[in-house]
Amino acid sequence: MFGGLAFLHEGNMAVGVIGDELMVRVGPDATEAALARPGARPFDFTGRPMRGWVVVASSAVSEDEALADWVDQGHAFAASLPPK
């Protein structure tokens, strides 16, 4: 998906990897808070930012705890959606 590796929960994408960056599906309501975190920026793969998604620089997830926090957030949102 998007030319990278994606991880799904019951058919819904939670997180993925493009190059050396992490993309996280945080959901529309959590986008602004996620963008305020270090290393996060809007997910703009096609020229139009996708609301509910962020890209996190590899430097911001170099520590296991930071990576786990982002993965947990993506998983929590994907788990809140109906299975596909």
C-alpha beads as a LAMMPS data file, in Angstrom:
LAMMPS data file: protein, C-alpha beads

84 atoms
83 bonds

1 atom types
1 bond types

-500.0 500.0 xlo xhi
-500.0 500.0 ylo yhi
-500.0 500.0 zlo zhi

Masses

1 110.0

Atoms # bond

1 1 1 0.000 0.000 0.000
2 1 1 1.382 3.433 -0.985
3 1 1 4.546 1.680 -2.144
4 1 1 5.508 0.596 1.356
5 1 1 4.704 -1.942 4.021
6 1 1 1.329 -1.708 5.789
7 1 1 0.008 -3.316 8.957
8 1 1 -3.720 -3.917 9.242
9 1 1 -6.162 -4.687 12.016
10 1 1 -9.176 -6.626 10.745
11 1 1 -8.661 -5.170 7.269
12 1 1 -8.131 -1.561 8.385
13 1 1 -4.714 -0.002 8.050
14 1 1 -3.133 1.043 11.343
15 1 1 0.485 1.886 10.507
16 1 1 2.888 1.507 7.637
17 1 1 6.431 2.166 6.566
18 1 1 7.510 4.157 3.532
19 1 1 11.253 4.387 3.131
20 1 1 12.526 5.075 6.626
21 1 1 9.406 6.871 7.854
22 1 1 6.367 5.668 9.729
23 1 1 2.846 6.513 8.598
24 1 1 0.190 6.313 11.252
25 1 1 -3.583 6.347 10.958
26 1 1 -4.572 8.442 13.955
27 1 1 -8.104 9.361 12.892
28 1 1 -9.556 12.767 12.033
29 1 1 -10.182 13.813 15.635
30 1 1 -6.580 13.130 16.698
31 1 1 -4.787 14.622 13.698
32 1 1 -3.980 18.037 15.188
33 1 1 -2.643 16.563 18.434
34 1 1 -0.541 14.067 16.483
35 1 1 0.912 16.824 14.300
36 1 1 2.012 18.670 17.435
37 1 1 4.276 15.759 18.392
38 1 1 7.981 15.796 17.450
39 1 1 8.780 14.535 13.969
40 1 1 5.171 14.369 12.756
41 1 1 3.896 16.011 9.598
42 1 1 0.790 15.698 7.431
43 1 1 0.570 12.613 5.241
44 1 1 0.653 14.155 1.778
45 1 1 1.328 11.333 -0.649
46 1 1 -0.669 12.608 -3.609
47 1 1 -0.487 16.394 -3.247
48 1 1 -3.573 16.432 -1.026
49 1 1 -2.985 15.864 2.702
50 1 1 -4.992 12.953 4.064
51 1 1 -6.874 13.914 7.206
52 1 1 -6.493 11.334 9.916
53 1 1 -3.016 10.260 8.817
54 1 1 0.456 11.499 9.758
55 1 1 3.992 10.660 8.737
56 1 1 6.587 10.402 11.485
57 1 1 10.282 10.936 10.800
58 1 1 12.553 8.017 11.622
59 1 1 14.469 10.170 14.101
60 1 1 11.277 10.560 16.161
61 1 1 10.754 6.807 16.482
62 1 1 14.329 5.679 17.063
63 1 1 13.513 4.785 20.686
64 1 1 11.377 1.689 21.266
65 1 1 8.974 3.547 23.566
66 1 1 8.263 6.279 21.007
67 1 1 7.733 3.743 18.233
68 1 1 5.433 1.656 20.431
69 1 1 3.377 4.724 21.320
70 1 1 2.766 5.585 17.659
71 1 1 1.999 1.963 16.752
72 1 1 -0.421 1.718 19.684
73 1 1 -2.186 4.889 18.561
74 1 1 -2.555 3.610 15.001
75 1 1 -3.752 0.223 16.213
76 1 1 -6.285 1.792 18.581
77 1 1 -7.833 3.812 15.776
78 1 1 -7.914 0.888 13.339
79 1 1 -9.464 -1.305 16.045
80 1 1 -12.239 1.266 16.510
81 1 1 -13.382 0.767 12.909
82 1 1 -15.722 -1.988 11.703
83 1 1 -13.889 -5.002 10.250
84 1 1 -13.590 -5.163 6.483

Bonds

1 1 1 2
2 1 2 3
3 1 3 4
4 1 4 5
5 1 5 6
6 1 6 7
7 1 7 8
8 1 8 9
9 1 9 10
10 1 10 11
11 1 11 12
12 1 12 13
13 1 13 14
14 1 14 15
15 1 15 16
16 1 16 17
17 1 17 18
18 1 18 19
19 1 19 20
20 1 20 21
21 1 21 22
22 1 22 23
23 1 23 24
24 1 24 25
25 1 25 26
26 1 26 27
27 1 27 28
28 1 28 29
29 1 29 30
30 1 30 31
31 1 31 32
32 1 32 33
33 1 33 34
34 1 34 35
35 1 35 36
36 1 36 37
37 1 37 38
38 1 38 39
39 1 39 40
40 1 40 41
41 1 41 42
42 1 42 43
43 1 43 44
44 1 44 45
45 1 45 46
46 1 46 47
47 1 47 48
48 1 48 49
49 1 49 50
50 1 50 51
51 1 51 52
52 1 52 53
53 1 53 54
54 1 54 55
55 1 55 56
56 1 56 57
57 1 57 58
58 1 58 59
59 1 59 60
60 1 60 61
61 1 61 62
62 1 62 63
63 1 63 64
64 1 64 65
65 1 65 66
66 1 66 67
67 1 67 68
68 1 68 69
69 1 69 70
70 1 70 71
71 1 71 72
72 1 72 73
73 1 73 74
74 1 74 75
75 1 75 76
76 1 76 77
77 1 77 78
78 1 78 79
79 1 79 80
80 1 80 81
81 1 81 82
82 1 82 83
83 1 83 84
